[in-house]
Amino acid sequence: MRTKHLIPNHAAGLTYAARDYAIRDDYGGGDGGGSDPFEGFPDAVLGLIVAKLPFRSAVAASAISRRWRGAVAAAPALDIDFAVAFPEAPRRRAAFAAAATAALAPRSAPPPPHPLRRLRLALEGLFDQAFAASAADHLASWLAAAAARGVERLEIRLPRSRLAVLPPSLLACTGLTSLTLRLDHYALPLPSLTPLTRLSRLHLASVSLKGDDDFFGDLFSHCTELRYLILEQCRISALRLAGPSRLCSLAITDCTWTEQSSLALFEMPELRTLRYSGAMATRHIIDGEVSLDEVLLAIEKPQVKPREATLRELIALVGNVRSLLLSPWCIEQFEEWWKVRLDRVRQLSCIIERREEGALSIAPLLSNCPNVEELRVSVVPSQGKRRRCSDGECHGVLCSKGVAVKHLKGVRMKYIDESKSGLELVKLLLKNAPQLETMNIVPSMDGLEQAKFRRRVLKFRKSSRNASIQFCTAG
């Protein structure tokens, strides 16, 4: 087994190997003599080696020699993927569970147990009928052993099963700083995480949040170090986040909302980043001082047109941000609310749809961001109906007049085509950006069409003498 390339500290590995061979030379074993070359390696180095391996390979490495048997228990990181690590044979499954228990169990005698920095438990297949009787006990013992070794970062993936329940030993992991729970159709309410006072990052995926309990209220009142909250593909009826809290980043990704849902933020003075994608809530309530610096609004077009008050509340979230990313549907809403001023925006990223005037659809948005310094535009295919502009206007805002981006310095455009809309946007930026320094363009065509597009762009008049136009062939 070749392990030299797996040792993070090559110098330390060579030192231990040289010492081992020097000892063998002193005792007349310079010819190899069948001794183990890893005999001189300490447990910490062997633990770093097996931490780089899949858990099945790490367990197999423990069978190489007696010296490797304690290497898995010394690993600072373990990735136990139950569905991948072994065949479906029940005996193999039982042996694997025993190996995982031995790897996580702390030492009972000195020296003290090696700390466990990161543990991932992907338990698809653990709760099958042939093994379900002892699966819950194994999970409880693994988490208890991980708590004894002071686990800091923990990820648990539970499959859909009535027996897949979060054990109370999870709350014994009081040293956790990061916790990820991926629960597939978990029917029971989440346990209170108040004992995890050192928690800094919480990631909940596929969890039902009904809003009738005070889960987040208890969380923020006890876990005062919580800084990052991620909700992914959750089923939400009401989300109420009330401080005072040190939360600085909130991500709501691809969640589903009920018809009368709400997102409420109260007393979040340190909240700076908001990532909001997929569907959106019916109401948005912001109370207290919220000063966002970075906002990602990748909201999809809803089937039913939202109320005007909902759109007003949504746009109010981004009134004072510095970095803003918008999806095509959000850009359309800013076109309707073109009087909204976004004076603090310095970095603007737009995802637009490829259609007749798709590129020019961001012209009203640029007129609302007079101080933008960096612009990124990415074009995606669209099957939607084409809209048409008339008399050089697009939704009441002139495409070539009234757009002054005096502070714009950098532009990156991906998959811009040779359509009238794409060329007009390039011409608009070159003409109205006197401080432009670089413009990187990734055309969507190849060969002769790309060369033709390049020649037409280079003929456009530039208001900045130092502007450099660069063409790339890949994003």
N, C-alpha and C positions, 0 to 999 in steps of 0.2 A: 504494500500500500504506500503510494507516494504522498507524503504529507508536508514536504518542505515548503511547497508553494502555498500552503494553507496557514502557515505561521505568520501572524501579523508582524512580529518583531524578528526579522531575519537575523539580526546581530545576536540577539539573545539565544535563538535557536542554534546558531553555529557555536556559540560559547558552550552550551550544554553538551552538544555533540562532541566538541573537541575535548571537553573534560571527560566524557565517557570513554572515548578512545584512548585518552592518556592513562586512565585507570587500568584499562584492559592491557595496554602495553606494559605497565609496571608489573602486572601479574602474568605476563607471558601470553596474553591473549591477543596479540596484534594481528593474527591472521583471521580474525572474525570469530572463530570458535563457537558459533551458534548462539552467542549472547544477544539480548534484545538491545538494539541501538537506542531505544527510547527509555531505557531504564533510568537514565540520569535526568530526564525531563521532570520538572515538578508538576503537580496537579493543575496549577493555574495555566501553564502552557498547553497541556493536553486538553484542558477545558476550552481554551480558545480555539483549538483545532476542531473539536467536535461541534462547537457552536456554529461553525461555517457549513456544516453538513446537514442534509435532511435527517430527521430524527431516526428514520429506519437505518440509514447508513451509520449514524452515531451509535445506535445500539449494536449494529454489526461490528463496529470498530472495537467495542468492548470485549468481543470474543477473540480478538487477535492474540492477546496475551493477558496474563494476570495484571500487568501494570496498567492496562487500559480499562480495567473494570470499573474504576472509580472516576474515569474521565468525564462521563456523562453527568455525574452528580456534581462535578466542578465547573460545568459549562455556565457562563454568565447569561446565555440566551438559549432558549429552547423553542422550537417550532414543532408542536405535536399535531400533525394533520392525520386524524384517525382514518379517514377514507382513503388516503393515498398510501399510507405507510405499510399496509399489510393486505393480504388476500382476505376473502370472506370466510375462510375456514375458521370455525369457532375456537379451535385449539390455538391457532396462530393469534387470534384476537385476544384470548386470555393471556398468552405470553407477552403480547405487546403491552397490555394494560399493566401487567406485573413489572415490565421494564420501565414504563413511565412512572409507576409508583416508586421504584427503586431510584430512578434518576432525580425525582423531586424530593425524596426524603432527606432531611438534614442529618448530619452526623450526631450521634449521641455522646461521643467522647471527643476530647480535644484532639487536634486543633478545631476551632470553630468552623461551622459550615461556610462554604463559599457563597457569596451573595448572588442572588438571581436578579439580573437587571430587567430582562424581558422574557415574557412567556406568552405564547400563542396557542390556544386550544381550539382547533377546528374539529368538531365532534360529530360531523355527519357520518352515520353508520354506527356510532357507538350505542344508540338507543334502538337498534333493530331488535326484533322479537327474540332472536337466539341469544342475545346478550343483555337484554333490557333489565333483567332482574338485578344485576349488580352495577349497571351503568351509573345510576345516581350515586351509589356509594363510592365508586371510583372517582367521579367528578368532585365530590365533597372532600375526599382524602387528598386529591391532587391540589385543590385550592388551599387546604389547610397546610399541606407541606410547603407550598409556594409562599404562604404567609410566614411560615417559620423561617424561610430563607430570605425574607425581606424583599419580595418581588416589588418592582417599581412600575413597570409597564405591563399591562395585562390586556389581552384580547380574547374574547370568548365568542365562539360561533356555535349556537345551539340550533339543531334541526327542528323541524315541525314534529312534535311528539308530545303526548300528554304526560310522559314521564320526564321530559326535558325541563327541569325546573332549576332555577338558580339556587344553590344551597346556601345556608346561613354562613358557611365558612368563607364565602366571598367577602363578607364584612369584616373578617379577621385580617384581611390584607390592608392594614392601616398605613403601610408605607407606600401605597400606590400614589403615583403622580399622574399616570395616564391610564384611562380605562375605556375600552371599546367593547360594546355589547351588540352583537348581531343576533337578533332573536327572530326567528321565522314564525310568524303567527303565534306569538307568545300571548296566551290567554290571561295569565295572571297579572295583577298590577306589579309594577316595579317595586322592589324593596327600597326602603329609605337608605340613602347612601351617606347619612350623617356621620357614621364612624370614620369615613375616609376624609379626614380633615386636611390631608396634604394634597388632595386631588387638584391638579392644574388643568387637565384636559379630559373632557368627557365626550365620547362619540357614541350616539345611540342610532342603531340602524334597524329598520323593520319593526319598530315598536309602536304600539297603540297608545296615544296620549289623549285621554278624554277630557282632561282639564277640570274634572270634578274633585280631584284631590289636591293636596298642597305639596306635591313632590318637589317642584322647583323652588318653592318657598323655603322648605326645609334644607334643600341643597345649598342655596345661596347663604342662608343664615349660619350654617355650620361649616361648609367648605369655602372658607373665605379666600383661599388661594386659587379658586377656579378662574381661569383666564380664557379658555377656549371651549366652546360648546358647538357640537356638530350634530345636526339632526338629518339623517339620510333615509329617504323612502319610508318615513313614518306616516301613520294615519292619525291626523290631528283634527280635533274639533275645536279646541281652544288652547292657545299657548300664551301663558301669562308669566312674564319674567320680571320680577320685582326685586329691587335692591333694598338697601345699598349693596353694590357688588363691584368686584374688580374685573368683571368680565370685559375683555377687550376685543373678542372676535366671536361672531355668531354666524353660523352657516346653516341654511335651511335648503336642502338639496333634494329635489324630486319627491317632495312630500305630497300626500293627498289630503285635501281639506273637505270638510263637510259643507253643506249649503250655507249654514249660518255659523261660520267659523270666524275666529278673530286672532290677531297677533298683537299683543300688548307689551310695551316696554316701559317700565317705570324705574326711575332713579338708576340709570346706567351711565354715570358720568365718564367712565373710562372706556366705553364702547367706541372702537375706532374702525372696525372692519365688519361689513355685512355682506354675506353672499346669499343671494336669494334666487333660486332657479326652480324651474318646473311650474307647477300650479301656484296660485296665490290665495291668500285668505280673503274673506269677504270684507273684513274691517281691519284697519291698521290704527292702533292707538299708541301715540307717543306722548309720554308725560314726563316732565323733568328735563334736565339738560342732557342732550345727546349731540355730540359733536363728532360725526363720522369723517374719517379720512379716506377710506377706500370702500367703494360699493360696487358689487357685481349684481346687476339685474338681468338675469337670463330667463325671464318669465315667458312661458309659452302663451300663445293666443287662446283665451278661454272660449269655450263653446257658447256661453251666454255673455253678452256684452256687460261688463261690470258697471256699477253705478258711478256717476260722476264724482260722488264723495270719495269712493274707493280710489279712483285715479288721483284725486287731489291729495289724499293721504299718502299714496305711494310715491308721488313726485316730491312731496314734502320731505321724504326720507333722504333725498339726495341734494337738498338745497345748499349744503355747505361742504361738499366733499372735495377732495383734491384729486382722487383717482376714480374714474367712472368707466364701467363696462356695461354696454346695453345690448340686448337682443333685438332682432328685427321688430317684434311687436312693441317693445318698449320705445324704440325710436319713433314709431308711428304715434305713440301717445305724446311724445315731446313735440311732434309736429303740430298736434292739435293744441298743445299748451305752449305755444312758441313764445309767449310773453314771460315765461319763467326764466329768471336770470341765474346762471351758474358761474358766478364770477370767480370762485375759488378753484375751479377745475383746472388742473395742470396737465393731467394725463387722461386722454379720452380714447377708449377702445370701442369700436362699433362692429357688430356682426350684421351684415346686410344680405339681402336675398338677391340672387341674380335675376333681374328682370329689366324692363326697358329703362326705368328711371331709378333703379335700386341704389346706384352709387350716389346720385344727387339727392336721395332722401335724407342724407345727413347734413345737407346745407342749412336747413332751419336750425338744427342742433348746433352747428358751428357758430351761427349768429348769436346763440345764447351762451356760448363759452368764449368770451373775448380774450381770456388770458391763457388759453390752452397752449402748452409748449410741446407736447408730444402726442401725436395722433397715430392710431393703429386701426386699419380697416381690413376686415376679412370678409370675403364674399363666399356664400354657400349657395348651392342649387336651390331653386324654388319652383314649385308647380302651381303657385298661386296665380291669380289673374293679374294681368298687367294694367297698371294705372298710367295715365298720360298727363303730362304737364302741358300747359298752354301758355303761349306768349312769354316763354322764358321764365315762368314762375312755377314754383312747386309748393302747393299748400300755402299760398299767401306770402311766401318769402322769395325774393329774387334769388335765382341760382347764381348769377354772376355779379350781382350788385348787393350791397348791404352786408356782405360777409367779409368781415375784417379780422383776420387772424394775425395780428401784428406781432405776437410773441411766439408764434409757432417756429420751432427749431428742427424737429425731427418728424418724419412721416414714414410709416411702413405700410404698404398695401399688398395684400395677398390675393392672388387669383383675380386681378383686375383684367377685364377683357377689352376688346376693341370696340365695344358698343359706344353709342353716342354718350350714354350716361357715364361710362368709365372715363372716356377721354375728357369729357367736360369737367369731371371732378378733378382730374390731374391739372387741367388748365386753370381751374378755379383756385387751387391751392398754390400753384406757381405764381399766379398773378397777384394774389392777395396776402402773401407771406413774405414780407421784406426781410425777416431775420432767419429765413429757412437755411439750414446748414446741410442736411442730408435728406434724400428721398429714396427709399429702397422699394422697388416694385418687383413683385413676383407675378408675371403675366400668367394667364390661364391657358394660353395657346403655345404651340411649339413650332419650330422650324421657320418657314418663310413668314407666317402670320406674326410670329413674335418679332422678327426683324422689322417687319412693316410697322408694327406697333411702336417699336423703339424709335424708328426714324421720325414718326409723327410726334412723339412726345418730346424728343430733343429739339424740335423746331418751335416749341411753345416759348412765349416770352416769359422771362423770369424777373420778378421784382427784386430778388436777392442776387447780388453778384457772386456770393460765395456758395451758392446752392450747388450741391453735387447730386446728380441723379445716377443711381446704380440699379442695375437689373440683375435679378437672381433667377436661377432656373428651378429652385426648389424652396419650399417654405421653411 
